Amino acid sequence: MKFASLKNETRDGQLVVVSRDLTECLAVTEIAPTLQYALDHWEDVKGALEEAYIRLNNGTAEKRTVFDQQQALSPLPRAYQWADGSAYVNHVELVRKARGAEMPPSFWTDPLMYQGGSDTFLAPTEDIPLVEDAWGLDFEGELAIVTDDVPMGVQKKEASDKIRLVMMVNDISLRGLIPPELGKGFGFFHSKPSSAFAPVAVTPDELGSDWKEGKLHRPLEVTYNGTLFGCPDAGTDMTFDFLDLIQHAAKSRKLGAGAIIGSGTVSNKMDGGPGKTVAEGGKGFTCLAEIRMIETIENGQPSTPFMKAGDRVVMEILDPLGHSIFGRIDQKVVKTS
């Protein structure tokens, strides 16, 4: 199934099922008014939602309407939990190498994860506010999953059944604020403002054979100011799959239905070393920080600037036939105060 939350007078939007080709949608208010409600009552509403989804796709749903992505909020406009991992260790390795720091061996066996703010998420076509250029605004292309209730101490072999939905996310970062926050030894806060999720959340079965071993094996395409910036494959170089991340997140706590777990920045190596730009024949990057790290390693300092007012980033994942799976994140930067 595919779901979206459309703008209405409430914070959480109106739940709709979206057709497989993302052209039409059907309100399912009588079954579940919001996506969080559906997740809280999944076993009770799943059958009715599947019937509505089938009717929509075979053309027999009487009240179907055009699906306008501009009217979509993030599928969960707010969530009880947003925990973001760093599953692509190539990205972490580059970050540390750029500042001359060795990477502890444990980073290859124990996932990194932080708890982000989840009380508000940006809509997928909502402007990204920028207060100060010195804050170092950056985009980050990632995947995320939404869980069912997960018991504390869940093991990897049990985690697959706990994944309800898969999403795509622009995890926005303020790179200039990260070093002083980490220097305090207490983690991210100011440096991680509201993120934005693609319009459509998808059940794993919709992904077919591209979803296997807790990974989505499709390229995540990032276009920056009209130019293809990156298209790394999300299933390649993912050191920790989503089952690992669920087990890690639930080590010392239960996870509630609707908890979101992110993959971290999708990042591919090339020829055993750091990635290369698309222009150089590589898969490019899904964040500015990564190309800046490579520039620092090669030239002693970065030459690519962070985002500024007027910049635009677009993210999308296509299926093997070229159809959008999650819809598009399409955001521009606006100066604010």
N, C-alpha and C positions, 0 to 999 in steps of 0.2 A: 504493500500500500504506500501511497504518497500523501503527505499531509502538509497543510499550510495554515497559518493564522492570519486572517485578514483584518485590517484596521476597522475598528468600530468604536463605540463610546467607552469601552472598558480598557484596562491596561493589558489584558491577556488576549484580546482579539477574539475573532470568531473562527472556530475550527472548520475547515473544509477538507474533503478529500480531493486530490488533484489527479487528473488523468495522467496516464503513463507518459504521454507526449507533452505534458504541461500546458495544453491549450485550453482545457476546461476544468471547472471545479464544481463541487456540490456541497452545499452547507449541510452539516450533520448535527445541527444544534439539538435536535430531539434525542440523539444518541449520546453525544458528548459536547457540551458547549465550548470547551477549551481542550487544548492538547494535554495540559496537565491533568484535567479530569479524566481523559481517556487513559493516561498512563496510570493514574491512581486506581482505575476500575478496569484494567485491561482485559482480564478474563471474562468480565461481564459484558463488555461492549465490543470485543474483537469481532465476533461473528457478525453483528449488525454493521460494523464499519466495513468489513470485507464485502458484504452484500451490496452496500452502497457504492463501494469502489468498483465492483463488477458491473453494476448498472451504469455507472458513469462511463466506463471504458467500452461497453458494448452499445452505448447510445440509447439506452432505455430509461435513463434517469430524467424525469419530467422537468425538474427545476434546475438543471445544470446551466451554468453561466460561463462566460469567457473568464479565464484565469489571467488576471492582470498582476504581474509581478510587482508593479509599482505600488499596489495596494497591500502588499504583504509585509508583515512584521517578521522579525526572526521567528522561526517556528515556536520556540518557547521565548516569548518576549522578556520573561524573567524566570529564574529557576532557583530551586532550593540550594543547588550546589553546582559550581563550575570549577573543576579541577583539571588543570592543564599539565600534561606530561611533556617530556622531551624525548620522544621515541627514536628520533633520527640522530644518532650519536655523532654522525659526521658534522652536524650543525654545532653541537656542543664542543667538539674537538677544535673546530675552526675558531670559535669564540675564544677559547683559552689560548690557542696557539697565537692568535693575533696580539694578545697581551703578554706573550712570553711565559705562559703558565703551563705546567705539565698537567695532563689529565689523569686523575686517579684511576687505577685499574677497575675499581668498583663501579665506575660509570658504565662499563660494558655489561654489568651483571645486575645492577640495581637501578631501576628507573628514577629519574628526577621528576618531581611533581610539585606544583604550588597550587594553593587555593586562591582563585581569582574572585573578583566581584561579580555577582550574578543577579543583583536586584534590578538592573536595567541592561538590556542589550540594544544596540542600534539595529534599525531595520536594514535590510540588505541593500537598499538604494538611498539610505540616509547619509547626509554629509558627515564627514569626520571633522570634528572641531579641533582647531589648533590655537592654543593660547600663546605659546612662545616658540619661535623657531629653534631656540637653544634646547628645547626639550627633546628634540630628535625624533620626530614622528616617523614611524615605520609601520608597514603592513606585514602580516605573516599569514601565508596560506597554509591552512591545516584541515584535517578531518577531525570529526568528533563523533562519539556515540552517546546515546541516551539509554540509561539503564532502567530496569525494573528494580524492585526492592532487592538488595543484595545483602546477604548475611555477613557479619564480621568474620574474617578468616576464610572467606571463600577461596577455593583452589582453582587454578587455571582451567582444569578439565571441566569444572562446573560453570565457568564464567560465560561460555558461549550462549547458554540459555537465558542469560540476564541482559543481553543486548536487545533493546526494543527498536531503536532507530539509529540511522547513520546520517550525519550532517556534514556540511562544509562550512568553514569559519574563517573570517579575517580577524585574527587575534592581534589587535592593535597594541603597539608598544611605544613607549616614550623612552628611547634609548639613552637620552641624556640624563634621565632621572634614575636609571638603574644602578650605576656604580655607587652613588652615595647611599642608596637604600640598602644594597647588598653589604656595603661597608659597615652598616649598623648591625649586621648579623641577624636581621629579623625578617628578611624577605621583601617581596614586591608589594607595593600598595599604590603610591602615586604613579608609578611607571606603567601600570596596567589599567588603563581606562576601559570603558565599555567596548566590547567586541561586537561584531556583526556576523550573523549566520545567513547562509543562502536561504532563499524563500521556502524551499521544500525539504522536509525530513522524510526519509525513506526507510522502509523496513528492509532488513538484510536480504530477504528472499527476492526482492525486486532487482538486486544487483547480479543475480545469476552466478555464473562461474567466476566473475571478476571479484567476488567476495569469497575469500578462502583463508583459512588459518588466521582469522581475526584481522585481516588486512583487506583493503580495497586496491586492487591491482589496475588502476587507471591513472593517466597523467592528470595533474592539477595544473591547468593553464592560467598563468597570470599575465595580463596585459597592463603595462604601465605607460600612461600618457600616449596611448595609441600604438605602442610597440610591444611585441611579445617579449616578455622579460624572463619567463621560465615555464617549463613544462615537465618537471620531474615526475617520475612515476611514484605514486603513493605507496605501492607495494614493494618497492625496491629500497634497500638500505634502511628499512624500518627495523631497528634492532629489537625493539619491544613491540609486540603486537597488542591489539586492544584487550586481549584476554590477560596478558601480563599486566597491563595498566589497571584493569579492574581488580585483579588480585592485589596489586600494590596499594590501590586506593582503599581497599577494604581490610587492610591488615589489622587496623586497630579500631575500626568503627563500622557500623552498618551504613549502607548507602540507600537513600530513599528513592522511590520511583520518581523518575524525572531528573536524576543526577546526570550532569553532562561531564564527560571526560574527553579531553582533547589530546591529539597526537603530538603536539608541538610542530614546529616548522618542517614541512616536507622538504627533504634535502637528499640529493643523489650525489655520489662520488663519480669520478671519471678516471678510468685507467688507474684505479687504486689510489688516486689522490683527490684533492678538492675538485669540485665541479668547475665547469667553464661556462661562459656566457653562450647564449644561443648563437650569436654571431661567430663565435669560435668553434661551433659545432657541438657544443655541450647542451645539457638540458636546462641551463640557466638556473634561476633562483626564485624562491617564493617570498623573499624578504630582501630589503636593502642592506641589512646588517651583514648578510653573508658575502655579498660582492665587496662590501667595504672591508671585511676581514681579509679576503683574498688580496685586495689591493694593498692592504697594510703589510701582509706577509711578503708580497712581491716587491713593493715600492717604498715601504717604510711608513706610508701614510695613505689614508683613503682619499679617493678623488670623487666618488659618487656622493652627492648630498642626500640628506634625508628629505622627506616630503615637505612641500611648502604649499601655500594657498594656491588653489587652481589646479593642483595635480590630481590625477584620476587613476584609480586602480580598479581593474575588472578581474574577477576570478570565476572559473567555470570548470566543470568536469564533464566530459562527453562520454557516452557509451560507445561501443565498437561501431555503431552505425552513424555516429556523429550527432546524436540527440543529447540534449542537456539532461543530466541526471537530477541535479539539485536546483536548477535555475542559476541565475547569475547574481553574484555580489558586484555591484557597480557603484562605487563611491568616489566623491571628490572631496578635496580638503577645503575648508572654509576657515578664515581667520575669525576668531572670537575673542572675548575678553573674560 
